[in-house]
Amino acid sequence: MLFLKRKDQAEAAMVKLYNEARGLDRKLPEPAKGIITAFHLARIIAETGPLSDFKHRRKLMRYAGFNLIERKSGDYKGKTKISKKGRRLLRKVLGQVVFPLTPKNKLYGPYYHKKKETMPGTKAMTVISRHFLKLLFGVYKSGKGFEKSRIFTCESQLDQAA
């Protein structure tokens, strides 16, 4: 069970480093119960580096390899897929973060199962991972924390509700 002890120590060290990074950059989001833990936030930031380096979310998507490309040549038009040219481990971490959020009673449950009606499960998970990365970038840029009520609400709907 030595590996479990080492794993716990590594996790604690990552959380400590993330908290130190939050001291330097106050825009880094706090962990949110039921959405994301400090450990997973630390893993994402470890893969992306400072989020302030990305001027737009499209740049972050490209860095992660989540940018969409259409395969075409001449008259041939293929399927639109993600490029997969970015950080493979970042895509893996995002998948591990969003997977527990996909049961029907969890945050992404209804959205995921609606997507799964029209596409394969792996593609639906990619859609969820892309959405979560955009959400994380938006939370960072706004400097506010995760709010479940804002996740599937656009800015204009928020303005109407206020």
Salt bridges, closest charged atoms under 4 A:
GLU30 OE2 - ARG22 NH2 3.75
GLU47 OE1 - ARG87 NH2 2.71
